[in-house]
Amino acid sequence: MLRRDTYLPFGRPDFGDEEMSAVTRIMRTGWVGMGSETLAFERELAEACGAPAVVTVNSCTSALFLSLVAHGIGPGDEVVVPSLTWISTANVVRQVGATVVFCDVDPGTLSVSPATVRAVLGPRTRAVIVVHLGGLAVDVAAIRRAVPAHIPIVEDAAHAFGARFADGRPVGASGNLTCFSFYANKNLSTGEGGAVALADEAVADRLRSLRQHGLPQDAWKRFVDPRRLETPRVRELGFKMNYTDLQAAIGRVQLRRQPVFARRRLDVARAYRETLAQSPWPFVWQDGLLDEGHARHLCLVQLPIERLAWTRHEVLAALRERNIGASLHYQPVHTMPLYAGATPFLPVTDRLSARILTLPISASMTTDDARLAASALVEVLDEARESRVSLGAAG
């Protein structure tokens, strides 16, 4: 049995001496909360995303939540969300008091399409959340043409930092409120954190206030400048969702390293495709996995489950026994107990839920890691097929 000596997680950050030095530099300043380092990181992110403004927050979930607040979404409103996503994409809709309306996805991109969104629009639709699943940029211009102009589009780009649209623009440059994640396994990681890229400076100023209790956006300066004695005036109920300079210091280094990380992820994806192409199994990959514009946060493959005696979960368990940290992205949200009342007709999503698998991919992996993981997957599927043959003979 093929087995890796140590566990290969499906995604892990690549932190080195530069990130450690950056953290040390900030700690020595005595100021580790939100401050000048965060503002510098925001400026650099805005340039990288092709957006006029970026506002950092403590998570992508917070970024999505604040985006809905900024658009005035609340009770009585409906928000369209794909069910094939992480649960926070739907949860933030409920957290602002609105109703989730689930839509299906395209079988090739695994993301929403104009047709799947249009199919569930209704008179109470007040927003659409588009998810760039796995790092493949959705054609948001096509979605925009399919959705009435008064309905805002919010982009969940938790997987898509560094991804590009077909016209070459980076995700974040569309003008929509675009939400990124800097969680531990993301392409750009600061352990935790998120950001909103957007075009409207007035909305950006409001988000800066909302992330810190509704305080004026530069209220942090009163702590570092003893001459600033004015009392901050809070005019809107805000939240505690700010970023920190410790995280920003890591993020600025990670941002500079993105070209190297992107090449490594492409090499890993190619190693998977080349190795599995030599097997007799008919694997189906997400569209565009090897294209330049794909961020390759996830390496998503569909298993030929109809040829196996095992379920996808049994395949996953067998891989993990071999120290291959494959994973599932995602159990459709509409099947979770929290959303038990939702009974949408989502044939593509339901079909994918039984067969889609995430293979490990990160900038800290090697191509040898990918080839071993691919070979282990073939071995597992061969065992599952033999089990089916045995079951047939026994019957």
C-alpha positions as CSV (number, residue, x, y, z in Angstrom):
1,M,0.0,0.0,0.0
2,L,1.3,3.4,-0.9
3,R,1.6,5.6,2.2
4,R,3.3,8.9,2.8
5,D,5.6,9.0,5.8
6,T,4.0,12.1,7.2
7,Y,0.5,13.6,6.8
8,L,0.1,15.8,3.7
9,P,-2.6,18.4,4.5
10,F,-4.9,19.6,1.7
11,G,-3.5,23.1,2.2
12,R,-1.0,24.7,4.5
13,P,0.7,28.1,4.6
14,D,4.2,28.7,3.3
15,F,5.8,30.9,6.0
16,G,9.6,31.6,6.1
17,D,12.2,33.8,7.6
18,E,10.8,36.9,5.9
19,E,7.4,36.5,7.6
20,M,9.0,35.8,11.0
21,S,11.2,38.9,10.7
22,A,8.2,41.0,9.7
23,V,6.3,39.9,12.9
24,T,9.4,40.6,15.0
25,R,9.7,44.1,13.5
26,I,6.1,45.0,14.4
27,M,6.4,43.5,17.9
28,R,9.4,45.7,18.6
29,T,7.4,48.8,17.7
30,G,5.1,48.2,20.6
31,W,2.1,48.7,18.4
32,V,0.5,45.4,17.2
33,G,-3.1,46.4,16.7
34,M,-4.6,48.1,13.6
35,G,-2.4,51.0,12.5
36,S,0.0,52.2,9.8
37,E,1.1,48.7,8.7
38,T,-2.5,47.7,8.1
39,L,-3.0,50.9,6.0
40,A,0.2,50.0,4.0
41,F,-1.1,46.5,3.4
42,E,-4.5,47.8,2.2
43,R,-2.8,50.1,-0.3
44,E,-0.7,47.3,-1.7
45,L,-3.7,45.0,-1.9
46,A,-5.6,47.6,-3.8
47,E,-2.8,47.9,-6.3
48,A,-2.6,44.1,-6.7
49,C,-6.4,43.7,-7.1
50,G,-6.8,46.7,-9.5
51,A,-9.3,48.2,-7.0
52,P,-9.5,51.9,-5.9
53,A,-9.9,50.8,-2.3
54,V,-9.4,47.8,0.0
55,V,-10.7,47.5,3.6
56,T,-9.2,44.8,5.7
57,V,-11.3,42.9,8.4
58,N,-10.9,40.0,10.7
59,S,-12.3,37.3,8.3
60,C,-13.9,36.8,4.9
61,T,-17.1,36.1,6.7
62,S,-17.0,39.6,8.2
63,A,-16.2,41.0,4.8
64,L,-19.3,39.3,3.4
65,F,-21.4,40.4,6.3
66,L,-20.3,44.0,6.1
67,S,-20.9,44.0,2.3
68,L,-24.5,43.1,2.8
69,V,-24.9,45.7,5.5
70,A,-23.3,48.3,3.2
71,H,-25.9,47.4,0.5
72,G,-28.8,47.8,3.0
73,I,-29.8,44.1,3.0
74,G,-32.1,43.1,5.8
75,P,-35.4,41.5,6.9
76,G,-37.8,40.8,4.1
77,D,-35.0,40.7,1.5
78,E,-33.8,37.6,-0.4
79,V,-30.2,36.9,-1.4
80,V,-29.2,34.4,-4.1
81,V,-26.4,32.1,-3.0
82,P,-25.0,28.9,-4.5
83,S,-25.4,25.9,-2.3
84,L,-22.0,24.5,-3.3
85,T,-20.0,26.8,-1.0
86,W,-18.7,27.1,2.6
87,I,-21.6,27.7,5.0
88,S,-20.6,31.2,5.9
89,T,-21.6,32.4,2.5
90,A,-25.2,31.6,3.4
91,N,-25.0,32.3,7.1
92,V,-24.2,36.0,6.6
93,V,-27.4,36.4,4.8
94,R,-29.3,35.1,7.8
95,Q,-27.2,37.1,10.1
96,V,-28.4,40.4,8.5
97,G,-32.0,39.0,8.8
98,A,-32.5,38.2,5.1
99,T,-33.6,35.0,3.4
100,V,-31.2,32.7,1.5
101,V,-32.3,31.5,-1.9
102,F,-30.1,28.7,-3.1
103,C,-29.2,28.3,-6.8
104,D,-27.5,25.6,-8.8
105,V,-24.0,25.7,-10.4
106,D,-22.6,25.0,-13.8
107,P,-21.2,21.4,-14.1
108,G,-17.9,22.6,-15.6
109,T,-17.0,25.6,-13.6
110,L,-18.7,24.4,-10.4
111,S,-19.8,28.0,-9.9
112,V,-22.9,30.0,-10.6
113,S,-23.8,30.9,-14.2
114,P,-26.2,33.5,-15.6
115,A,-28.8,30.7,-16.2
116,T,-28.6,29.3,-12.6
117,V,-28.9,32.7,-11.1
118,R,-31.7,33.9,-13.4
119,A,-33.7,30.7,-12.5
120,V,-34.2,31.8,-8.9
121,L,-34.5,35.6,-9.1
122,G,-37.8,36.8,-7.6
123,P,-39.5,40.0,-6.6
124,R,-37.8,40.1,-3.3
125,T,-34.3,39.5,-4.6
126,R,-32.0,42.2,-3.3
127,A,-28.5,40.8,-3.9
128,V,-26.6,38.0,-5.5
129,I,-23.5,36.4,-4.0
130,V,-21.1,34.9,-6.6
131,V,-18.6,32.4,-5.3
132,H,-15.3,32.0,-7.3
133,L,-15.1,28.3,-6.2
134,G,-11.6,26.8,-6.0
135,G,-10.0,29.9,-7.5
136,L,-11.7,30.0,-10.9
137,A,-13.0,33.4,-11.7
138,V,-16.7,33.5,-12.5
139,D,-17.7,35.7,-15.5
140,V,-19.3,38.4,-13.3
141,A,-19.9,40.6,-16.3
142,A,-22.2,37.9,-17.7
143,I,-23.9,37.6,-14.3
144,R,-24.4,41.4,-14.3
145,R,-26.2,41.2,-17.6
146,A,-28.5,38.5,-16.3
147,V,-29.4,40.4,-13.1
148,P,-31.5,43.6,-13.0
149,A,-29.3,46.7,-12.5
150,H,-30.7,47.6,-9.1
151,I,-29.6,44.2,-7.6
152,P,-26.0,44.4,-6.3
153,I,-23.6,41.5,-6.9
154,V,-21.2,40.6,-4.0
155,E,-18.2,38.4,-4.9
156,D,-17.1,35.7,-2.4
157,A,-13.5,35.5,-3.5
158,A,-12.2,33.6,-0.5
159,H,-10.5,31.1,-2.9
160,A,-9.6,33.6,-5.6
161,F,-6.9,36.0,-4.5
162,G,-4.6,36.2,-7.5
163,A,-7.2,34.9,-9.9
164,R,-8.0,36.8,-13.1
165,F,-11.0,37.2,-15.3
166,A,-10.9,36.2,-19.0
167,D,-10.1,39.7,-20.0
168,G,-7.0,39.7,-17.8
169,R,-8.2,41.9,-15.0
170,P,-7.6,40.6,-11.4
171,V,-10.5,39.4,-9.3
172,G,-11.3,42.5,-7.2
173,A,-11.3,44.9,-10.1
174,S,-14.9,44.4,-11.1
175,G,-16.3,47.3,-9.1
176,N,-18.4,44.9,-7.0
177,L,-17.7,44.5,-3.4
178,T,-15.3,41.6,-3.5
179,C,-14.4,39.6,-0.4
180,F,-11.1,37.8,0.2
181,S,-9.9,35.4,2.9
182,F,-6.4,35.3,4.4
183,Y,-7.1,32.2,6.5
184,A,-4.3,29.7,7.2
185,N,-4.7,27.6,4.0
186,K,-5.3,30.4,1.6
187,N,-3.0,31.4,-1.3
188,L,-2.1,34.5,0.7
189,S,-2.3,33.7,4.4
190,T,-2.0,35.8,7.5
191,G,-3.4,33.0,9.8
192,E,-6.8,34.7,9.9
193,G,-8.2,37.8,8.2
194,G,-10.1,39.1,5.2
195,A,-10.7,42.1,3.1
196,V,-13.2,43.9,0.8
197,A,-12.0,45.3,-2.5
198,L,-14.3,48.0,-3.9
199,A,-14.6,51.0,-6.2
200,D,-16.6,53.5,-4.1
201,E,-14.5,55.5,-1.6
202,A,-17.5,56.6,0.3
203,V,-18.6,53.0,0.9
204,A,-15.0,52.1,1.8
205,D,-15.0,54.9,4.5
206,R,-18.2,53.4,5.9
207,L,-16.8,49.9,6.0
208,R,-13.7,51.3,7.8
209,S,-16.0,52.7,10.4
210,L,-18.3,49.7,10.7
211,R,-15.3,47.3,11.3
212,Q,-14.4,49.3,14.5
213,H,-17.6,50.0,16.4
214,G,-18.7,52.8,14.1
215,L,-15.8,54.9,15.1
216,P,-14.3,57.4,12.7
217,Q,-11.9,55.6,10.3
218,D,-8.7,57.1,11.8
219,A,-9.7,56.7,15.4
220,W,-6.7,54.5,16.1
221,K,-4.5,57.6,15.7
222,R,-5.6,58.9,19.1
223,F,-3.7,56.1,20.7
224,V,-0.4,56.9,19.0
225,D,-0.6,60.7,19.0
226,P,-0.8,62.2,22.5
227,R,-1.9,65.6,21.0
228,R,-5.2,64.1,19.7
229,L,-7.6,64.7,22.6
230,E,-10.9,64.8,20.8
231,T,-13.7,62.4,21.8
232,P,-14.7,60.1,18.9
233,R,-18.4,60.6,17.8
234,V,-20.2,57.3,16.9
235,R,-23.1,57.8,14.6
236,E,-23.8,54.2,13.5
237,L,-23.9,50.8,15.3
238,G,-20.7,49.1,14.3
239,F,-18.9,45.9,15.0
240,K,-15.5,44.6,16.2
241,M,-14.0,43.2,13.0
242,N,-10.7,45.0,12.5
243,Y,-7.4,43.7,11.3
244,T,-4.1,44.0,13.1
245,D,-0.6,45.2,12.2
246,L,0.8,41.8,13.1
247,Q,-1.3,40.2,10.4
248,A,-0.6,43.0,7.9
249,A,3.2,42.5,8.3
250,I,2.8,38.9,7.4
251,G,0.5,39.8,4.6
252,R,2.8,42.3,3.0
253,V,5.5,39.6,2.7
254,Q,3.1,37.0,1.4
255,L,1.9,39.5,-1.2
256,R,5.4,39.9,-2.5
257,R,5.8,36.1,-2.7
258,Q,2.6,35.5,-4.7
259,P,4.3,35.0,-8.1
260,V,6.4,32.2,-6.7
261,F,3.5,30.7,-4.9
262,A,1.4,30.8,-8.1
263,R,4.1,28.9,-10.1
264,R,4.3,26.2,-7.4
265,R,0.6,25.7,-7.4
266,L,0.6,25.4,-11.2
267,D,3.4,22.8,-11.0
268,V,1.5,20.8,-8.5
269,A,-1.7,20.9,-10.5
270,R,0.1,19.8,-13.7
271,A,1.7,16.9,-11.8
272,Y,-1.7,15.7,-10.7
273,R,-3.1,16.0,-14.2
274,E,-0.2,14.3,-15.9
275,T,0.0,11.4,-13.4
276,L,-3.7,10.7,-13.4
277,A,-3.9,10.9,-17.2
278,Q,-1.8,7.8,-17.3
279,S,-4.4,5.8,-15.3
280,P,-7.4,4.1,-16.8
281,W,-9.8,6.1,-14.6
282,P,-11.9,8.8,-16.3
283,F,-11.3,11.8,-14.0
284,V,-13.3,15.0,-14.6
285,W,-11.5,18.3,-13.6
286,Q,-12.9,21.7,-12.9
287,D,-12.7,23.9,-16.0
288,G,-9.6,25.9,-16.5
289,L,-7.5,24.3,-13.7
290,L,-4.3,24.8,-15.7
291,D,-5.2,28.2,-17.2
292,E,-3.2,31.3,-16.2
293,G,-6.1,33.0,-14.6
294,H,-7.0,30.2,-12.2
295,A,-5.7,30.8,-8.6
296,R,-5.7,27.0,-7.9
297,H,-6.6,27.4,-4.3
298,L,-8.3,24.0,-4.6
299,C,-7.6,21.1,-6.9
300,L,-11.1,19.8,-7.5
301,V,-11.7,16.5,-9.3
302,Q,-14.9,14.4,-9.8
303,L,-14.6,10.7,-9.1
304,P,-16.1,8.0,-11.4
305,I,-18.3,7.0,-8.4
306,E,-20.7,4.9,-10.6
307,R,-17.9,2.5,-11.2
308,L,-17.0,2.0,-7.5
309,A,-18.4,-0.1,-4.7
310,W,-17.3,2.6,-2.3
311,T,-18.8,6.0,-1.5
312,R,-16.8,9.2,-1.8
313,H,-16.4,9.3,2.0
314,E,-14.9,5.8,1.9
315,V,-12.5,6.9,-0.8
316,L,-11.5,9.9,1.3
317,A,-11.0,7.7,4.4
318,A,-8.8,5.3,2.5
319,L,-6.6,8.3,1.3
320,R,-6.3,9.7,4.7
321,E,-5.2,6.2,6.0
322,R,-2.3,6.7,3.5
323,N,-1.5,10.1,5.0
324,I,-3.0,11.9,2.0
325,G,-5.1,14.8,3.3
326,A,-7.7,15.0,0.7
327,S,-10.9,16.8,1.6
328,L,-14.5,17.7,0.6
329,H,-15.5,21.1,-0.8
330,Y,-18.3,21.1,-0.1
331,Q,-21.3,19.4,1.4
332,P,-24.0,21.5,-0.2
333,V,-25.4,24.0,2.3
334,H,-29.0,23.2,1.5
335,T,-28.5,19.7,2.9
336,M,-27.3,20.9,6.3
337,P,-29.7,20.7,9.3
338,L,-29.6,24.5,9.7
339,Y,-31.2,24.9,6.3
340,A,-33.5,21.9,6.5
341,G,-36.5,24.0,5.5
342,A,-34.9,24.8,2.1
343,T,-35.9,22.2,-0.6
344,P,-34.5,23.6,-3.8
345,F,-34.2,21.7,-7.0
346,L,-30.4,21.7,-7.6
347,P,-29.6,18.6,-9.8
348,V,-26.1,19.6,-10.6
349,T,-25.1,20.4,-7.0
350,D,-26.8,17.2,-5.8
351,R,-24.9,15.1,-8.3
352,L,-21.6,16.8,-7.5
353,S,-22.1,16.3,-3.8
354,A,-21.6,12.5,-4.2
355,R,-18.5,12.6,-6.4
356,I,-16.4,15.8,-6.0
357,L,-13.1,15.5,-4.1
358,T,-10.3,18.0,-3.2
359,L,-6.7,16.8,-3.6
360,P,-4.0,18.5,-1.5
361,I,-2.5,21.6,-3.1
362,S,-0.4,24.4,-1.6
363,A,2.8,26.4,-2.3
364,S,4.6,24.3,0.3
365,M,4.0,21.1,-1.6
366,T,6.3,19.5,-4.2
367,T,5.5,17.8,-7.4
368,D,6.7,14.6,-5.9
369,D,4.0,15.0,-3.2
370,A,1.4,15.5,-5.9
371,R,2.5,12.4,-7.9
372,L,2.4,10.3,-4.7
373,A,-1.0,11.5,-3.8
374,A,-2.2,10.9,-7.4
375,S,-0.8,7.3,-7.4
376,A,-2.4,6.7,-4.0
377,L,-5.8,7.8,-5.4
378,V,-5.5,5.4,-8.3
379,E,-4.6,2.6,-5.9
380,V,-7.6,3.4,-3.7
381,L,-10.0,3.4,-6.8
382,D,-8.5,0.1,-8.0
383,E,-9.4,-1.4,-4.6
384,A,-12.9,0.1,-4.7
385,R,-13.4,-1.4,-8.1
386,E,-12.2,-4.8,-7.0
387,S,-14.6,-4.6,-4.1
388,R,-17.4,-4.0,-6.6
389,V,-16.3,-7.0,-8.7
390,S,-16.2,-9.2,-5.5
391,L,-19.6,-8.0,-4.4
392,G,-21.0,-8.8,-7.9
393,A,-19.5,-12.3,-7.8
394,A,-20.8,-12.9,-4.3
395,G,-24.3,-11.9,-5.5
